[in-house]
Amino acid sequence: MRTSARFGILVLAFSAPALLAQRNVPVPATCTPQVNARLAQIIASQTRRDIDNVMVCGVATQPTRLQAGGPHGNHHITTIAVQLPSGQTVNVQVVTNDDLDGIVTAKANDPVFAYGQAYVSHGPWAAGIHDVHCSTHPGADNGWVVVAGVKTPRTCPHQ
């Protein structure tokens, strides 16, 4: 019996990292309103929680702007116009962290895809997506952002 219990503990110990491994979600070939369907549901719910593993796509409405400083370092914010399945177009901010993502910028009219943690926003944005980098917490897939065809990060550890 003790041998079986020890074996079971060893199996769990060696399989735990595999159970915690984050998925690598592919970038869609095209931006369609259906890509934004989950984000539309989150906006409609008006939740105050951050939601992991949400994808968004759209077109940058203006050049990316720098938000300097703060407790988590410099960030870059790209506002994109996102078409929802209902036909409504909303502004969404894609937030990158310079320390975790590198400096990611877009020009006006650049196509943008992002995958990360969604939140309902305020002001000129209906929502936002951040944590668009390799996963840093359980339950989150590896995130990414693609601007004009350039994906950041290109790879995450253990892919």
DRENDO-1510 file (C-alpha; in Angstrom, 1 decimal, always signed):
<recs>
REC; n; res; u; v; w
REC; 1; MET; +0.0; +0.0; +0.0 .
REC; 2; ARG; +2.8; +2.4; +0.9 .
REC; 3; THR; +4.5; +1.7; -2.4 .
REC; 4; SER; +1.3; +2.5; -4.3 .
REC; 5; ALA; +0.9; +5.8; -2.4 .
REC; 6; ARG; +4.5; +6.8; -3.0 .
REC; 7; PHE; +4.1; +6.0; -6.7 .
REC; 8; GLY; +0.9; +8.1; -6.9 .
REC; 9; ILE; +2.7; +11.0; -5.2 .
REC; 10; LEU; +5.6; +10.8; -7.7 .
REC; 11; VAL; +3.2; +10.6; -10.7 .
REC; 12; LEU; +1.4; +13.8; -9.4 .
REC; 13; ALA; +4.7; +15.6; -8.7 .
REC; 14; PHE; +6.0; +15.0; -12.2 .
REC; 15; SER; +2.6; +15.6; -14.0 .
REC; 16; ALA; +1.8; +18.8; -12.1 .
REC; 17; PRO; +3.9; +21.1; -14.4 .
REC; 18; ALA; +2.1; +19.6; -17.4 .
REC; 19; LEU; -1.3; +20.3; -15.8 .
REC; 20; LEU; -0.3; +23.9; -15.2 .
REC; 21; ALA; +1.2; +24.5; -18.7 .
REC; 22; GLN; -0.5; +27.3; -20.5 .
REC; 23; ARG; -2.0; +26.9; -24.0 .
REC; 24; ASN; -0.6; +28.7; -27.1 .
REC; 25; VAL; -3.7; +30.0; -28.9 .
REC; 26; PRO; -3.1; +30.7; -32.7 .
REC; 27; VAL; -3.7; +34.1; -34.2 .
REC; 28; PRO; -6.7; +34.1; -36.6 .
REC; 29; ALA; -6.1; +34.5; -40.3 .
REC; 30; THR; -8.6; +37.3; -40.6 .
REC; 31; CYS; -10.3; +39.8; -38.3 .
REC; 32; THR; -14.0; +39.2; -38.2 .
REC; 33; PRO; -16.7; +40.3; -35.7 .
REC; 34; GLN; -16.9; +36.7; -34.5 .
REC; 35; VAL; -13.3; +37.0; -33.2 .
REC; 36; ASN; -14.7; +39.7; -30.9 .
REC; 37; ALA; -17.7; +37.7; -29.7 .
REC; 38; ARG; -16.5; +36.8; -26.3 .
REC; 39; LEU; -15.4; +40.4; -25.7 .
REC; 40; ALA; -18.9; +41.5; -26.7 .
REC; 41; GLN; -20.4; +39.3; -24.0 .
REC; 42; ILE; -18.0; +40.6; -21.4 .
REC; 43; ILE; -18.9; +44.2; -22.3 .
REC; 44; ALA; -22.6; +43.5; -22.2 .
REC; 45; SER; -22.2; +41.9; -18.7 .
REC; 46; GLN; -20.6; +45.0; -17.3 .
REC; 47; THR; -18.5; +42.7; -15.0 .
REC; 48; ARG; -15.9; +44.3; -12.7 .
REC; 49; ARG; -13.7; +41.2; -12.9 .
REC; 50; ASP; -10.8; +40.7; -15.2 .
REC; 51; ILE; -11.4; +37.8; -17.5 .
REC; 52; ASP; -8.5; +35.6; -18.8 .
REC; 53; ASN; -8.1; +34.3; -22.3 .
REC; 54; VAL; -10.0; +36.8; -24.4 .
REC; 55; MET; -9.2; +37.7; -28.0 .
REC; 56; VAL; -9.8; +40.9; -29.8 .
REC; 57; CYS; -9.1; +42.4; -33.2 .
REC; 58; GLY; -9.5; +45.7; -34.9 .
REC; 59; VAL; -7.8; +48.7; -36.4 .
REC; 60; ALA; -5.7; +51.2; -34.6 .
REC; 61; THR; -7.5; +54.5; -34.5 .
REC; 62; GLN; -4.4; +56.6; -33.7 .
REC; 63; PRO; -0.7; +56.1; -32.9 .
REC; 64; THR; +0.1; +54.2; -29.7 .
REC; 65; ARG; +0.7; +56.4; -26.7 .
REC; 66; LEU; +3.2; +56.0; -23.9 .
REC; 67; GLN; +2.0; +55.9; -20.3 .
REC; 68; ALA; +5.2; +56.4; -18.3 .
REC; 69; GLY; +5.9; +55.2; -14.8 .
REC; 70; GLY; +3.6; +53.6; -12.3 .
REC; 71; PRO; +4.1; +50.7; -10.0 .
REC; 72; HIS; +4.4; +48.2; -12.9 .
REC; 73; GLY; +6.6; +50.4; -15.2 .
REC; 74; ASN; +6.0; +52.0; -18.5 .
REC; 75; HIS; +3.1; +50.9; -20.7 .
REC; 76; HIS; +2.0; +51.5; -24.2 .
REC; 77; ILE; -1.7; +51.9; -25.0 .
REC; 78; THR; -3.1; +51.3; -28.5 .
REC; 79; THR; -6.8; +52.2; -29.1 .
REC; 80; ILE; -8.4; +50.0; -31.7 .
REC; 81; ALA; -11.8; +50.2; -33.3 .
REC; 82; VAL; -13.4; +46.8; -32.8 .
REC; 83; GLN; -16.5; +45.5; -34.7 .
REC; 84; LEU; -18.8; +43.4; -32.5 .
REC; 85; PRO; -21.0; +40.6; -33.9 .
REC; 86; SER; -24.0; +43.0; -33.4 .
REC; 87; GLY; -22.5; +45.4; -35.9 .
REC; 88; GLN; -21.7; +47.9; -33.3 .
REC; 89; THR; -18.1; +49.3; -33.3 .
REC; 90; VAL; -16.4; +50.1; -30.0 .
REC; 91; ASN; -13.1; +51.4; -28.9 .
REC; 92; VAL; -10.9; +49.0; -27.0 .
REC; 93; GLN; -7.5; +49.7; -25.4 .
REC; 94; VAL; -4.7; +47.2; -25.9 .
REC; 95; VAL; -2.2; +47.7; -23.1 .
REC; 96; THR; +1.4; +46.4; -23.3 .
REC; 97; ASN; +3.9; +46.4; -20.5 .
REC; 98; ASP; +7.4; +47.5; -21.7 .
REC; 99; ASP; +9.1; +45.2; -19.1 .
REC; 100; LEU; +7.1; +42.1; -20.0 .
REC; 101; ASP; +6.2; +42.7; -23.6 .
REC; 102; GLY; +8.9; +45.0; -25.0 .
REC; 103; ILE; +7.9; +48.2; -26.6 .
REC; 104; VAL; +4.9; +47.5; -28.8 .
REC; 105; THR; +3.5; +50.4; -30.9 .
REC; 106; ALA; +1.1; +50.8; -33.8 .
REC; 107; LYS; +0.4; +53.5; -36.3 .
REC; 108; ALA; -3.1; +54.7; -37.1 .
REC; 109; ASN; -4.9; +52.2; -39.4 .
REC; 110; ASP; -2.6; +49.3; -38.4 .
REC; 111; PRO; -4.4; +46.0; -38.0 .
REC; 112; VAL; -4.2; +44.7; -34.4 .
REC; 113; PHE; -4.9; +41.3; -32.8 .
REC; 114; ALA; -4.5; +40.8; -29.1 .
REC; 115; TYR; -5.0; +37.8; -26.7 .
REC; 116; GLY; -4.9; +38.3; -22.9 .
REC; 117; GLN; -6.9; +39.4; -20.0 .
REC; 118; ALA; -10.0; +41.5; -20.7 .
REC; 119; TYR; -11.6; +44.2; -18.5 .
REC; 120; VAL; -14.6; +46.5; -18.9 .
REC; 121; SER; -13.3; +50.1; -19.2 .
REC; 122; HIS; -14.6; +53.6; -19.0 .
REC; 123; GLY; -14.3; +56.9; -20.8 .
REC; 124; PRO; -13.7; +56.5; -24.6 .
REC; 125; TRP; -13.1; +52.7; -24.3 .
REC; 126; ALA; -15.7; +50.0; -23.9 .
REC; 127; ALA; -13.1; +47.5; -22.7 .
REC; 128; GLY; -9.4; +46.7; -22.6 .
REC; 129; ILE; -7.0; +43.8; -23.1 .
REC; 130; HIS; -3.8; +43.5; -21.1 .
REC; 131; ASP; -1.5; +40.7; -20.0 .
REC; 132; VAL; -0.7; +40.1; -23.6 .
REC; 133; HIS; +2.6; +38.3; -22.8 .
REC; 134; CYS; +3.6; +34.8; -21.8 .
REC; 135; SER; +1.4; +33.6; -18.9 .
REC; 136; THR; +2.4; +34.9; -15.5 .
REC; 137; HIS; -0.5; +33.3; -13.5 .
REC; 138; PRO; -2.4; +30.0; -13.3 .
REC; 139; GLY; -5.4; +29.8; -15.6 .
REC; 140; ALA; -4.1; +32.2; -18.1 .
REC; 141; ASP; -3.0; +31.1; -21.6 .
REC; 142; ASN; +0.1; +32.6; -23.1 .
REC; 143; GLY; -1.0; +36.0; -24.4 .
REC; 144; TRP; +0.2; +37.9; -27.5 .
REC; 145; VAL; -0.3; +41.0; -29.5 .
REC; 146; VAL; +0.0; +41.3; -33.3 .
REC; 147; VAL; +0.5; +44.7; -34.9 .
REC; 148; ALA; +0.6; +44.9; -38.7 .
REC; 149; GLY; +1.6; +41.2; -38.9 .
REC; 150; VAL; +4.3; +41.3; -36.2 .
REC; 151; LYS; +3.6; +39.1; -33.2 .
REC; 152; THR; +4.9; +39.8; -29.7 .
REC; 153; PRO; +6.1; +37.7; -28.0 .
REC; 154; ARG; +7.2; +35.4; -30.9 .
REC; 155; THR; +7.5; +32.4; -28.5 .
REC; 156; CYS; +6.9; +31.6; -24.9 .
REC; 157; PRO; +8.9; +29.1; -22.8 .
REC; 158; HIS; +7.9; +25.4; -23.0 .
REC; 159; GLN; +6.2; +25.7; -26.3 .
</recs>
